[in-house]
Amino acid sequence: MTDTPHETLANLLSEKRTFPPPPEFTRSANVTEAAYDEAAADRLAFWERQARRLDWSREWDRTLDWSNPPFAKWFVGGELNVAANCLDRHVEAGHGDRVAIHFEGEPGDSRAVTYAELLDEVKRAANTLLELGVAPGDRVVIYMPMIPEAAVAMLACARVGAPHSVVFGGFSVDALATRIDDAGAKLVICADGGFRKGKPLPLKSTVDEAVDRCPTVEKSLVVRRTGQEVDWYDDRDLWWHEHVGSASGEHEAQPFDAEHPLFILYTSGTTGKPKGILHTSGGYLTQASYTHSAVFDLKPESDVYWCTADIGWVTGHSYIVYGPMANGATQVMYEGTPDTPHTGRLWEIVQKYGVTALYAAPTAIRTFMKWGEDVPARYDLSTLRVLGSVGEPINPEAWMWYRQHIGGDRCPIVDTWWQTETGAIMVSPLPGVTETKPGSAQRPLPGISVDVVDDEGRSVPPGDGGFLTIREPWPSMLRTIWGDDQRFIDTYWSRFEGMYFAGDGAKRDDDGDIWLLGRVDDVMLVSGHNISTTEVESALVSHDTVAEAAVVGASDPVTGQGIVAFTILRGDVESSPEHLKELRQHVANTLGPIAKPRQVMVVSELPKTRSGKIMRRLLRDIAEDRELGDVSTLQDNSVMDRIKQGLSLGQDD
Ligand code: 6R9
């Protein structure tokens, strides 16, 4: 029994495969090893230099005000316009003809939008917002599919100083209404619908119902995407193409204070009402822009960057809209799902546009593993030069698969750890510097003070496990929870004195590299040993028949909790009682007998949130034979029924 949250299971910490960056990558990399030393020598001076990558209308007087923790102010007194930094300055610098967005719609429509065109549209949308009476500080909710107008809407809000709150286009009436209500939004920008798995999906009808319940909303501005029939309320609804289409293209961006609210983004969590994470302007854009340039080594003149996230998540905010656009990137935006109309769709798009940097989630990578390597092998992926991962721990075998079958054994992989709350990437390799290691996010970025601490808040030595914390304020940190300062303090700043607590378990290996071990709420306690879900899942995925695994601790009369594993097999592997036994033994051989699952089951799907994170809580309900808890953030409601039905086929004892 230890008082640290994680036992040190031997295997993951002895990962010996490492991959140095290709020398030609290092020669031209945006960031070198020196950045770590410069930031360590003077962290604030380092962030000031990064802030100068942006255009400021007024220089700040003070880099950081931390006199009232945990309420930070960065670049105090500075003024800038976030949208002008993402658009106007590139056009003024002569890059107006550069493509900002290569849009690929799900039904196969595509269009290229240049920086000059994007700026024009954003100016007209900004004028429309002003006509509708949207003033600086007013909140606007955006509920859209992945189409260029979604980015236009966000940038138009930023341009007029109206904080946006993007709600993922798959959320229900209830979820949307709760968020509109909490934000007190005045305007909702939406679309008639969007395309998903080959079908038009309604959005406006959801907005109509939600807005009926939300008296703060005065108007809905509606983009026509699918052309489907929609109900129309003359007193409230406006078509985007009529209003934005006819608005003036003249708009001078006004500067706002560095601490002016830029957006609120709701994160659900498992308990309580969603938290409105508040981000502000100067510090957020500084870190989003710097990390995008450093971690993806973005060369705006030649790269074609593609982040497959939805703008409804923070990854879409920081690494589709603000970071890449502040850097003048050319990027791909894709509306649909990876399997529509066929499982090679993403690779077809990589080939079509010559994508050089790809940023995806482990859940997608594991799905590609399940579909088999012959799918990507049919496409030319030779333009790729860096691959990113975000959202969950990436299992070492999924990392290796990504490297070999997508990255041609040549592209550095950047496993980026961060959160809605951190606003931008915090822990990640640098592709031209770091010798990468499968499964580890490795090192805090320059200027970032991440630590792994024990129960008492003491740094753990190499080889030990604990809690991931952040010791110093960072520019893109959340400023509060919208309307609830006390909850902000309680949730993030009360577990450890003077430190931000991320809610994730982590380990430091013998080289000092950081491994993320999943949410601490998911840790399993088996015979007095704390065992992380990530380690057992990675051990299962390292078996060559397993594509994906989720494990939970189910109450056990003898051991306290017993490990129950749900697995998805690769390709057309058939399971048998011997096979399941072999999987259990494989975990025991890899991690030690304490981690041997009590039971392994084969399923065809796992319950995931709409941003692709496994919902272990629901699997725990199944493993303990309980009623299911809150399923409102599930991507697909019927998946739990299918898992339950399928289980009887794969029982093991
Ligand atoms: C960006 C994003 C945050 C939580 C975070 C952690 C998990 C994200 C990860 C990762 C291991 C990574 N997470 N990236 N875990 N390795 N590279 O996903 O934000 O939706 O707020 O989720 O996601 O558990 O605490 P968000």
Residues whose N, C-alpha, C, O or C-beta is under 5 A from the ligand:
A	BS01	6R9	V314 S389 V390 G391 E392 P393 I394 D415 T416 W417 W418 Q419 T420 E421 A502 D504 L516 R519
